[in-house]
Amino acid sequence: MCGIAGVVGSNSSRAADIVAGMTRALERRGPDGQGLHRFSEAVLGHRRLSIYDLSAAGRQPMLTDDGKIGITFNGAIFNFKTLRRELEALGYAFRSQTDTEVLLHGYHAWQIDGLLSRLRGMFAFALWDDAALTLHLVRDRFGVKPLHYAELDGRLVFASTAAALARALPAREIEALAVADLFQLGFVTEERSIWSGCRKLPPGHLLTWHAGAFTVRRYWSLPTTVIARTFESAVAETERLLVEATELRLEADVPVGTLLSGGIDSALVCWAARALGSDVEAFTVSARGNDADESADAARTASELGIRHQVVPGEALEADDFLEHAVACGEPFACSSALGMLVVSRAIRRAGLTVLLTGDGGDDVFLGYPRHRMLLRTSYIARALPSGLTTLWERARGVLPTDGAGRRLRHLIDYTVGGLPAPAVSAGAG
């Protein structure tokens, strides 16, 4: 990951100092280099984590040869080599092997909408068009990469994290509703920022600034077309897409590894890498003496797949780790697994890796948790029950306790009587 920051609507020395301060706050995201560039009405800053083209040619902010278009970019464009070939056929010459330069020439060739429609990747970037005095601020389709912004007296300031953006605020005031989000959900939602007056650019959206005003619009929506398939063809297509997605993410100019636990998510990524013939090495962080240690299961999976596997000893959490976690997240994030990921990342980095494929979310998509088996069984029972039981249960469910084992029993009967996902019973009823 990298870090981006900037101010538009001013190129004063004060604006440059603000951007420099924000980029310093992003050092953790980009330990390999930093950069800052002043345009006529904008200042862009960048912290670099080198993945493609490790040379100085990949430094950012990156400009076109005439200096009229500049970009600060965080993320990865997985299909950038395909797009590069298209641009070369149009006559564009490249001086680096980066995906960043593809974005610059792609904007010049296709304009912003034509460029965004072609991108496959995870990204957040700010592209300044000096001739048009216009900024385009973009976040990827699913919001994998973060992007925060605020409007200050006709100027627009932006940064990868809320913590960095706070460096530009004249006064810092906590947003009360964001605190409510944190207490209820354990994180601050996409609709809010921990700092009052700051916002997150929504996933799949484009912010365009010009002459002191800006608009925000959606550039991509999840397709709603339903394709009729047999179960077998759906499985085959899912496998094809999984292998293709893995292949795209294995592309890098630094060592790439995979995380391997005992679950379905990381195991599927390792299977896809093996299916591609990749010699990628899998890593498991052990927690010996802990019931949650999955190193033995991971070793069996690696052996079954026939992939190289290394078990890296984990380390106990120290008091300073909690502070490091808070700094790394940028906003309050009450998730204990994030602390575990901190330990994993340290161990993998010591092993010499820069890029790690994890498969996060795979257990949810591919039903990898034990509760999924239970929900499937209750759906079978539900199909055999009389339809009138749903109405009867709605009247009787208030008798059971709303906490402890009683609450779990209520939910189990909800699923059983209503079926997956219990449509006749209100999800907010306890």
C-alpha positions as CSV (number, residue, x, y, z in Angstrom):
1,M,0.0,0.0,0.0
2,C,1.0,3.6,-0.5
3,G,-0.3,6.9,1.0
4,I,-1.7,9.9,-0.9
5,A,-2.5,13.4,0.2
6,G,-3.1,16.8,-1.4
7,V,-4.7,20.2,-1.4
8,V,-6.5,21.8,-4.3
9,G,-7.5,25.4,-4.6
10,S,-4.1,26.7,-3.5
11,N,-0.4,26.2,-4.2
12,S,0.9,28.4,-1.5
13,S,3.8,27.5,0.7
14,R,1.3,27.0,3.5
15,A,-0.6,24.4,1.3
16,A,2.7,22.7,0.6
17,D,3.5,22.6,4.3
18,I,0.1,21.0,5.0
19,V,0.6,18.3,2.4
20,A,4.1,17.6,3.7
21,G,2.6,17.2,7.1
22,M,0.0,14.8,5.9
23,T,2.5,12.7,3.9
24,R,4.7,12.4,7.0
25,A,1.6,11.0,8.8
26,L,1.4,8.4,6.1
27,E,5.0,7.1,6.4
28,R,3.8,3.8,7.7
29,R,1.9,3.2,4.4
30,G,4.9,4.1,2.2
31,P,8.3,3.4,3.7
32,D,10.1,3.3,0.4
33,G,10.0,6.9,-0.6
34,Q,8.1,10.2,-0.6
35,G,7.3,13.0,-3.0
36,L,5.6,16.4,-3.3
37,H,4.7,18.5,-6.4
38,R,3.2,22.0,-6.7
39,F,0.9,22.8,-9.6
40,S,-0.7,26.2,-10.4
41,E,-3.7,25.5,-8.0
42,A,-2.8,22.2,-6.4
43,V,-0.2,20.4,-4.3
44,L,0.0,16.6,-4.4
45,G,1.9,14.4,-2.0
46,H,2.8,10.7,-1.9
47,R,4.4,8.0,0.2
48,R,5.6,4.9,-1.7
49,L,5.6,1.2,-1.1
50,S,7.3,-0.2,-4.2
51,I,5.6,-3.1,-5.9
52,Y,6.0,-2.5,-9.6
53,D,9.2,-1.1,-11.1
54,L,11.3,-0.5,-8.0
55,S,13.5,2.1,-9.7
56,A,13.3,5.9,-9.4
57,A,11.1,5.9,-12.5
58,G,8.2,4.8,-10.3
59,R,8.4,7.8,-8.0
60,Q,5.3,9.8,-7.3
61,P,3.6,12.2,-7.8
62,M,4.1,11.2,-11.4
63,L,3.7,13.7,-14.2
64,T,3.3,13.5,-18.0
65,D,6.3,14.7,-20.0
66,D,4.7,18.1,-20.5
67,G,3.9,18.5,-16.8
68,K,0.3,19.2,-17.4
69,I,-1.2,16.1,-15.8
70,G,-0.1,14.7,-12.5
71,I,-1.2,11.8,-10.3
72,T,-0.7,10.5,-6.7
73,F,-1.9,6.9,-6.6
74,N,-2.4,4.1,-4.0
75,G,-3.2,0.6,-5.0
76,A,-2.7,-1.8,-7.9
77,I,-4.2,-1.9,-11.4
78,F,-4.2,-5.6,-12.1
79,N,-4.8,-5.3,-15.8
80,F,-2.3,-2.5,-16.4
81,K,-0.2,-4.5,-18.8
82,T,-3.1,-5.1,-21.1
83,L,-4.0,-1.4,-21.0
84,R,-0.4,-0.5,-21.6
85,R,-0.4,-2.5,-24.8
86,E,-3.6,-0.7,-25.9
87,L,-1.9,2.7,-25.2
88,E,1.3,1.8,-27.0
89,A,-0.8,0.9,-30.0
90,L,-2.2,4.4,-29.9
91,G,1.3,5.8,-29.9
92,Y,2.0,6.5,-26.3
93,A,5.6,5.9,-25.0
94,F,6.4,4.8,-21.5
95,R,9.4,5.5,-19.4
96,S,8.6,3.1,-16.5
97,Q,7.1,-0.3,-15.9
98,T,4.5,1.0,-13.5
99,D,0.7,0.9,-13.4
100,T,0.8,4.5,-12.3
101,E,2.0,5.7,-15.7
102,V,-0.8,3.7,-17.4
103,L,-3.3,5.8,-15.4
104,L,-1.6,9.0,-16.7
105,H,-1.6,8.1,-20.3
106,G,-5.0,6.4,-20.0
107,Y,-6.6,9.6,-18.8
108,H,-5.0,11.6,-21.7
109,A,-6.3,9.0,-24.2
110,W,-9.7,8.1,-22.9
111,Q,-10.6,10.9,-20.3
112,I,-11.7,10.0,-16.8
113,D,-14.9,8.0,-17.6
114,G,-13.2,6.0,-20.4
115,L,-10.3,5.2,-18.1
116,L,-12.4,4.1,-15.1
117,S,-14.5,1.8,-17.2
118,R,-11.3,-0.1,-18.1
119,L,-9.7,-0.5,-14.7
120,R,-9.5,-3.8,-12.8
121,G,-7.9,-3.3,-9.4
122,M,-7.9,-1.8,-6.0
123,F,-7.1,1.9,-5.9
124,A,-7.5,5.4,-4.6
125,F,-5.9,8.2,-6.6
126,A,-6.0,11.9,-7.2
127,L,-5.4,13.1,-10.8
128,W,-4.8,16.8,-11.4
129,D,-5.3,18.2,-14.9
130,D,-3.4,21.5,-14.9
131,A,-4.7,22.8,-18.2
132,A,-8.4,22.3,-17.1
133,L,-7.6,23.3,-13.4
134,T,-9.6,20.2,-12.4
135,L,-9.0,17.4,-9.9
136,H,-10.4,13.9,-10.1
137,L,-10.5,12.0,-6.9
138,V,-11.3,8.3,-7.4
139,R,-11.9,5.2,-5.2
140,D,-12.1,1.6,-6.4
141,R,-15.4,-0.2,-6.9
142,F,-15.6,-1.9,-3.5
143,G,-13.6,0.6,-1.4
144,V,-10.6,-1.6,-0.7
145,K,-8.4,1.4,-0.6
146,P,-9.4,4.3,1.8
147,L,-9.8,7.9,0.8
148,H,-10.9,10.8,3.1
149,Y,-11.5,14.4,2.2
150,A,-12.7,17.7,3.6
151,E,-13.7,21.1,2.3
152,L,-12.0,24.1,3.9
153,D,-12.8,27.6,2.7
154,G,-13.1,26.7,-1.0
155,R,-10.1,24.4,-0.9
156,L,-10.3,20.6,-1.0
157,V,-8.0,18.5,1.1
158,F,-7.7,14.8,0.9
159,A,-5.6,11.9,2.4
160,S,-5.5,8.1,2.6
161,T,-6.4,8.1,6.3
162,A,-8.4,10.2,8.7
163,A,-5.3,10.5,10.9
164,A,-3.4,12.1,8.1
165,L,-6.3,14.4,7.0
166,A,-6.5,15.6,10.6
167,R,-3.2,17.3,10.1
168,A,-4.9,19.8,7.7
169,L,-7.8,20.6,9.9
170,P,-7.8,24.0,11.7
171,A,-9.7,22.5,14.6
172,R,-10.2,18.8,15.4
173,E,-13.6,17.9,16.7
174,I,-14.8,14.3,17.2
175,E,-17.9,13.4,15.3
176,A,-20.5,12.1,17.8
177,L,-22.3,9.8,15.4
178,A,-19.0,8.2,14.5
179,V,-18.5,7.4,18.2
180,A,-22.0,5.9,18.2
181,D,-21.0,3.7,15.2
182,L,-18.0,2.6,17.1
183,F,-19.9,1.5,20.2
184,Q,-22.6,-0.2,18.2
185,L,-20.6,-1.8,15.4
186,G,-16.9,-1.7,16.5
187,F,-15.9,0.5,13.6
188,V,-16.8,3.8,11.9
189,T,-19.1,3.3,8.9
190,E,-18.4,4.5,5.4
191,E,-21.0,7.3,5.9
192,R,-19.0,9.0,8.5
193,S,-15.5,10.0,9.7
194,I,-14.2,10.1,13.2
195,W,-13.5,13.8,12.6
196,S,-16.3,16.3,12.2
197,G,-16.4,17.9,8.8
198,C,-14.5,15.0,7.1
199,R,-15.9,12.5,4.8
200,K,-15.0,9.3,3.0
201,L,-15.3,9.1,-0.7
202,P,-17.8,6.2,-1.2
203,P,-16.7,3.0,-3.0
204,G,-17.2,3.2,-6.8
205,H,-17.4,7.0,-6.7
206,L,-15.6,9.9,-8.5
207,L,-15.2,13.4,-7.0
208,T,-14.5,16.2,-9.5
209,W,-13.3,19.6,-8.2
210,H,-13.1,22.7,-10.4
211,A,-13.1,26.4,-9.6
212,G,-13.8,26.0,-5.9
213,A,-16.7,23.6,-6.2
214,F,-17.0,19.8,-6.5
215,T,-19.4,17.1,-7.4
216,V,-19.5,13.5,-6.3
217,R,-21.0,10.8,-8.5
218,R,-21.1,7.0,-8.8
219,Y,-19.1,5.7,-11.7
220,W,-19.8,2.0,-11.1
221,S,-22.7,-0.1,-9.8
222,L,-22.9,-3.8,-9.1
223,P,-24.5,-5.5,-12.2
224,T,-28.0,-6.7,-11.6
225,T,-28.3,-9.0,-14.6
226,V,-29.0,-12.6,-13.5
227,I,-27.4,-15.3,-15.6
228,A,-29.3,-18.6,-15.6
229,R,-26.8,-21.5,-14.9
230,T,-26.8,-25.0,-13.8
231,F,-25.0,-25.7,-10.5
232,E,-22.2,-27.5,-12.3
233,S,-21.6,-24.6,-14.7
234,A,-21.7,-22.1,-11.8
235,V,-19.0,-24.0,-10.0
236,A,-16.9,-24.2,-13.1
237,E,-17.2,-20.4,-13.7
238,T,-16.4,-19.7,-10.0
239,E,-13.3,-21.7,-10.3
240,R,-12.3,-19.9,-13.5
241,L,-12.8,-16.5,-11.9
242,L,-10.9,-17.5,-8.8
243,V,-7.9,-18.7,-10.7
244,E,-8.0,-15.6,-13.0
245,A,-8.2,-13.2,-9.9
246,T,-5.3,-15.0,-8.3
247,E,-3.2,-14.9,-11.4
248,L,-3.7,-11.1,-11.7
249,R,-2.6,-10.6,-8.0
250,L,0.5,-12.7,-8.3
251,E,2.0,-10.1,-10.6
252,A,4.7,-8.0,-8.8
253,D,8.3,-7.0,-8.9
254,V,8.8,-8.0,-5.2
255,P,8.4,-11.4,-3.4
256,V,4.8,-12.6,-3.2
257,G,3.5,-15.2,-0.7
258,T,0.2,-16.5,0.5
259,L,-1.2,-16.7,3.9
260,L,-2.4,-20.2,4.8
261,S,-4.6,-21.0,7.8
262,G,-6.9,-23.9,8.5
263,G,-9.8,-22.2,6.7
264,I,-11.4,-22.4,3.3
265,D,-10.4,-18.8,2.3
266,S,-6.7,-19.0,2.3
267,A,-6.7,-22.6,1.2
268,L,-8.7,-21.7,-2.0
269,V,-6.1,-19.0,-2.8
270,C,-3.3,-21.5,-2.4
271,W,-5.1,-24.0,-4.5
272,A,-5.6,-21.4,-7.3
273,A,-1.9,-20.5,-7.2
274,R,-0.9,-24.1,-7.5
275,A,-3.4,-24.6,-10.4
276,L,-1.5,-21.8,-12.1
277,G,1.8,-23.6,-11.7
278,S,3.1,-20.8,-9.4
279,D,5.9,-21.7,-7.1
280,V,4.6,-19.3,-4.5
281,E,5.4,-20.1,-0.9
282,A,2.6,-20.3,1.8
283,F,3.2,-19.0,5.3
284,T,1.4,-19.8,8.5
285,V,2.0,-18.0,11.8
286,S,1.9,-20.4,14.7
287,A,0.4,-19.8,18.1
288,R,1.8,-22.8,20.0
289,G,-0.1,-23.7,23.1
290,N,-3.1,-21.7,22.0
291,D,-6.3,-23.5,21.0
292,A,-6.6,-21.2,18.0
293,D,-3.3,-22.5,16.5
294,E,-4.0,-23.7,13.0
295,S,-0.5,-24.5,11.9
296,A,-1.0,-28.3,11.9
297,D,-4.2,-28.0,9.7
298,A,-2.3,-25.6,7.4
299,A,0.6,-28.0,7.1
300,R,-1.8,-30.8,6.1
301,T,-3.4,-28.5,3.5
302,A,0.0,-27.5,2.1
303,S,1.0,-31.1,1.8
304,E,-2.2,-32.0,0.0
305,L,-1.8,-29.2,-2.4
306,G,1.9,-29.8,-2.9
307,I,3.1,-26.3,-2.2
308,R,6.1,-24.9,-0.3
309,H,5.1,-24.1,3.2
310,Q,6.8,-22.3,6.1
311,V,5.5,-22.0,9.7
312,V,6.6,-18.7,11.2
313,P,6.5,-18.5,15.0
314,G,4.2,-15.8,16.3
315,E,5.0,-13.4,19.1
316,A,3.1,-12.4,22.2
317,L,1.4,-9.0,22.1
318,E,3.0,-6.3,24.1
319,A,1.5,-3.1,25.4
320,D,3.0,-1.0,22.6
321,D,1.3,-3.2,20.1
322,F,-2.1,-1.7,21.0
323,L,-0.8,1.8,20.4
324,E,0.7,0.6,17.1
325,H,-2.6,-0.9,16.1
326,A,-4.4,2.4,16.8
327,V,-1.9,4.3,14.7
328,A,-2.1,1.9,11.8
329,C,-5.9,1.9,11.6
330,G,-6.2,5.7,11.3
331,E,-9.7,5.5,12.9
332,P,-10.9,3.6,16.0
333,F,-11.4,-0.1,15.0
334,A,-12.5,-2.5,17.8
335,C,-11.5,-5.8,16.2
336,S,-9.2,-8.2,18.0
337,S,-8.3,-10.0,14.8
338,A,-6.6,-6.8,13.5
339,L,-4.1,-7.2,16.4
340,G,-3.5,-10.8,15.2
341,M,-2.9,-9.5,11.7
342,L,-0.3,-7.1,13.1
343,V,1.6,-10.0,14.4
344,V,1.2,-11.9,11.2
345,S,2.4,-9.0,9.1
346,R,5.5,-8.5,11.2
347,A,6.4,-12.2,10.9
348,I,5.9,-12.3,7.2
349,R,7.9,-9.1,6.7
350,R,10.8,-10.7,8.6
351,A,10.6,-13.6,6.1
352,G,11.3,-11.1,3.3
353,L,7.9,-10.7,1.7
354,T,6.3,-7.5,0.6
355,V,3.0,-8.8,-0.9
356,L,0.8,-11.4,0.8
357,L,-2.4,-12.9,-0.6
358,T,-4.8,-13.7,2.2
359,G,-8.2,-14.6,0.9
360,D,-10.1,-12.4,3.3
361,G,-13.8,-12.9,3.0
362,G,-13.6,-16.3,1.4
363,D,-15.1,-18.1,4.4
364,D,-18.2,-15.9,4.1
365,V,-18.6,-16.4,0.4
366,F,-17.7,-20.1,0.3
367,L,-19.5,-21.1,3.5
368,G,-16.4,-21.9,5.5
369,Y,-17.7,-21.5,9.0
370,P,-19.4,-24.2,11.1
371,R,-22.5,-22.1,11.5
372,H,-23.0,-22.3,7.7
373,R,-23.5,-26.1,8.0
374,M,-26.0,-25.5,10.8
375,L,-27.9,-23.0,8.7
376,L,-28.1,-25.4,5.8
377,R,-29.5,-28.1,8.1
378,T,-32.1,-25.8,9.5
379,S,-33.2,-24.8,5.9
380,Y,-33.8,-28.5,5.2
381,I,-36.0,-28.8,8.3
382,A,-37.8,-25.6,7.4
383,R,-38.9,-27.0,4.0
384,A,-40.6,-29.9,5.8
385,L,-42.5,-27.8,8.4
386,P,-46.1,-26.6,7.9
387,S,-46.3,-22.9,6.7
388,G,-48.5,-22.0,9.7
389,L,-45.7,-22.5,12.1
390,T,-44.1,-19.2,11.1
391,T,-47.2,-17.2,12.3
392,L,-47.4,-19.3,15.5
393,W,-43.7,-18.8,16.2
394,E,-44.0,-15.0,15.8
395,R,-46.5,-15.0,18.6
396,A,-44.6,-17.3,20.9
397,R,-41.0,-16.1,20.4
398,G,-41.3,-13.3,23.0
399,V,-41.5,-16.0,25.7
400,L,-37.8,-16.9,25.4
401,P,-35.0,-14.8,27.0
402,T,-33.3,-12.2,24.9
403,D,-29.8,-12.9,26.1
404,G,-27.5,-15.8,26.7
405,A,-28.5,-19.3,25.6
406,G,-32.1,-18.2,25.2
407,R,-31.2,-15.6,22.6
408,R,-29.2,-18.2,20.6
409,L,-32.2,-20.6,20.7
410,R,-34.5,-17.8,19.5
411,H,-32.2,-17.2,16.5
412,L,-32.0,-21.0,15.7
413,I,-35.8,-21.3,15.7
414,D,-36.0,-18.1,13.6
415,Y,-33.9,-19.7,10.9
416,T,-35.6,-23.1,11.2
417,V,-39.2,-21.8,11.0
418,G,-38.5,-19.1,8.5
419,G,-35.9,-20.8,6.5
420,L,-32.8,-19.1,5.1
421,P,-32.8,-16.2,5.8
422,A,-35.9,-16.3,7.9
423,P,-37.8,-13.8,5.8
424,A,-41.0,-13.8,7.9
425,V,-39.3,-12.9,11.1
426,S,-38.0,-9.3,11.6
427,A,-34.2,-9.3,11.8
428,G,-34.4,-6.4,14.3
429,A,-36.7,-8.3,16.7
430,G,-33.9,-9.5,18.9
